[in-house]
Amino acid sequence: MNGLITIRGKKLYVETAGNENAPVLLFLHGGPGEGCYSHSFYQKERLSKSVRWVSFDQRGVLRSEPLVNDETFRLQDIIEDIEVLRQKLGIEKWVVWGHSFGGYLAILYTQAYPLSVEALIFESPSFDLDLSFRSLLHGAAKVFVTLGDDNNAIKSLRYANGSYSTNIKVDMFLELSQKLGSNKDHLYFREYESIYPQLVIPKEIQDLQEQSFIHLDKLKQEGLIYESLLTKLPHINVPTLLLTGAYDLVTCEKQINTYLEKVPKGELYQFENSGHNPSWEEADAFSEKIVNYMKRLNQ
């Protein structure tokens, strides 16, 4: 099923696939405001052979009903939308897979609704935006150096290493990454040239991307996304799998080490030829890892 479902007064674009009696996997996209199209492109067909796939564009994102400028929208709205979607689909429990900022959401959702979650799968998550954007700014500096742009390399390092607030680091990275143009993809992919020939985003999806900016801007204005969740990791009581790429900058070393030290039932697997999106870059190996993990959960 692909289509709009009314959730708490707003129409959200939802995709489901696979056997309704199979274990359920919910995908939470990142961004904020990225949408689920690309991950569905690479993983829905692969995974729905073994699990029941559920994904959705979050409130105000891409194919979901747009937010308007004077509309109230908070981080908690996403959490409540997830739970109401579960109820509407008649699902008792699901495994929640969060990519990037979706991993941040997965923790908050599990904290709010622990009885709804069987396990968590994190793909290249950010548990702490300050650490993630510090790492991304360091990565941007290296790319600027290769481009011979020493001024922006120095600027990237100044904001990465300085005592700036998280929101300023985020805004500065967004500004600097625009100056990288297509070279920005070096920050997210091991070999990004091999990804995009496969992934062709339809024009009708591209045309909707601007509405996602309202989603992002409202979350930035609220400010809760800048709070670190590292202190919440010890309180995750469900089985948890962390999947990262060896070249990922978002889930930096400190976040990985804290996860390994603090999460009671945590496992780690690293994809050696991936950056921030191992589900795209090593799609077959990634789907196999998730299917095997979910089989173990049900043994």
N, C-alpha and C positions, 0 to 999 in steps of 0.2 A: 504494500500500500504506500503510495506517495500522495500527499495532499495536506490540506489545511484542517487543523483541529482547533476548536475554540478552547483555550485554556485560560481561566481566570479573566474572561472578558476580552482576550486578545487572540487572534488567529495565528497559530504557529504552524510552520511547515514541518511535517513529520514523515519519516520514512520507516517502514518496517519490511522485513524480508525473512524468509526461512520458515521452518516448521514451528508452529505455535506451541508445540509441546517440548521443544528443545530449550536448554538453558538460555536465559535472556542476557544479551550484552547491550548496554546503553553506551553510545558514544557521545561525549561532551566535547565540542570544539573549543578552540582557544580564540586568541585574538588579543583582547575581546573584540568580537564582531566578525570573525573569520568565516563562519558558516561551516556546514558539514559536507559541502559538495565534493571537495577534493578527497577527503578521507573516504567518503562513500565510493568515489570513483575507483580507488585502489583496493578497498577492503570489503565492501558490501557483498560483492559476488563471491569472493573467496571465503569469507567467514560465514555467510548465510547457508552454506552447505552443511555446517555443523552446529550453528547456534541460531537463535532468533535475534536478528539484528534490529536495533532501534536507534535512530539518530534524528536530530531536529536542528533547525536553525533557531537559535535563541531569540527571545523577544526583541523585535525590531531589526533583526538581521536578515539580509538577503531576501529569501522567498517568504519569510514570515511578514505579518502585517507591520508596516513601518511605525516607528515611534514618531511623535510630533514634538516640536521644540518645547511646548509648555506642559508636556505630559510627565508625570512623576514616574521615575524608573530608578530602582535601586538594585544593588547586588542581591539582596534577599529575594527580589522578584524572580530571579533566575532559579534560586533554590526552591521556591514554592511552585514554580512552573514545572520543575522536574518531578516533584512529588505528585502533583495533580495529573500529570501525564501518565505516571505509573498507574494511578488509580483508574484513569479513563481507559487504559489499555488492558485492565484486568490482570496486571502482573503482581504477583506476591512479593518477589524479590528479584533483583537483577545484579549482575556484575557491572560495575561502572568503570568505563575506560575514559580517562580524561587526557587530552593532548594539550601540552603547554599550559595556558591559563585554564584550560578545562580540568587539569589536575588540581589546581587551586579550588575550583568549584566543587570537584569531587570530594575534597576534604570537608568543605563546609556543608555539603549535602549529607554526607555520612554522619557528621556531628549532629545535624538537625534531625535526621531520620535514620537512626542506626538500624532499625528493624527492617528497613527497605533494601538494605545493601548486603549482598552475599560476600562480595570481595571487591577490591579496587585494583585497577590496572592503570599505572601512570606511564604515559609516553612523553618523554622529554619535558617533564613538568616544571613549572616555577612555583616553588613553595614560598619564595621571597623575591618580590620584584626588584628590590634594591640590589640584591646579589646578582640576579639575572641580567639586569641592565648595566651593571658595572662590568660584567663579563662581556656583554655585547659591545660596549663602548671600547673595551680593550681590543676586541676582534675588529671593530671598525677602524681603529687606529692602524692595525697591521695592513688592512686592505688599502687604506689611504697611502701608506708608505709604498706599497707595491705600485700604486698609481702615480707616485711622485708628488703627492699632495701633502707636503710636510705640515702646512698650516692647519689643515683639518685633522691630521694625525695628532698633532700636539693638543688641539682643542678637545679631541675625543679623550685623550689621556687625562687632561685637566679635569674633565667632568667625571671620568671613571674613578679617579683617585681623590678627588676633592670631597669636602664635607658638605655636599649639596643634598637637599632633600630628595626623596625618591621621585616625587613628581617632576622635579626639574631634570633629573637624570633621564627619565622617560621622555620628556618633551625634547630634550637635547638630542637623544638618540634618534627620535623620529625625524628631527630636522636634519641631522647629519646623514642618516640613511638615505634620505631623499637625494642628497648630493652624490651618493654612490651610484645612483641609477641602477642599472641591471647588475652591477657588481655587488649590490646588497645581497644577492642570492648566495654569494660566497660565505656569508655569515650563517646560513641555514642548511646548506647542503654540502656533502662531501664532493660530489661531482654534479653540480646542478644542471649541466648541459644535457645529461642523460635523462633528466626527469621530465622536462617540459615537452619534449616531442610526444610523449605519451599522453600528457594531461593537457587537453584543449578545453579551456573554460568557455562555454557558450556565451555569445554576446548578451543574451538576455540575463545571464547571471552577472556578467561584468557590469551591466547597466544598473544593477541593484546594489553594487558595492558602496556607493556613496551614502545610502541610507544607514549602513552599518556604522558610519562615523558618529551618528547621533547616539547610538548604543554606547560606543566607546567614550564619547565626551561626557555623557551623563554619569558613567561609572567613575570617570576621572574627577568630575565635580564633587561627587559624593565622598570620594577619598578612601573608602574602606579597602579598595584593592591594593593600596600601598602598605597594608599591615602584613607583617610576616606571619606565616603559619608554621614556622619551624617548631614553635613551642607546643603546637597541637599534635605533632607527629607521635609522641609517646602515647597519645590517647586513641590512636587508631586500633581498634580491637578486631578488625576483620582481616583475613588474609590479604596480602598486598604484594603486587609485582611491579617493580620499577624497570621500565624498558628505556634505555638511552642509546644514543649514537655516540661512538667514540669521539666524533668531531663536533658534538653539540656544545654550543656556548650557553644556552639558556639554563640547563640543569648543570650548574657549575660544580666543581669538586667539593666545595663546602656543603652544598645541598645534598649531594650524594652521600658524603660521609655522615652527615647528620641523620639522614634517612637510615643508613645501615646501623648507626648507633642507637637510634631512638625508637624505630618502629618495631613493635614486638613480633609481628608475624610477617616481616618484610623479606622479599627476595629481590635480587638484582640480576639483570641480564643486559649486556652491552653488545650492540651491533657494531662490528669493527669497520664497516664500510659506509657508515651513515653519519649524518649530522643531526639536525633537529627533527627530521621526519623519517625515521626508519620504516614506518608503515608505508611510505612511498618508495624510499630508496632501496629497501630490501623486502619488498612486499610479500613474497612467498614465504620467506623465513619468518617474517613478522606474524603473518596469519597462523603459521604452524605453531609458533610459540604460544599464541593466545589460545588456540584450540586445545593444545596439550595441557595448558594451565587450567583451563576450565574443566577438562576431563578429570584432572586430579582433584579438583574441588568437589566433584560429585562421586568420588570413589569411597 
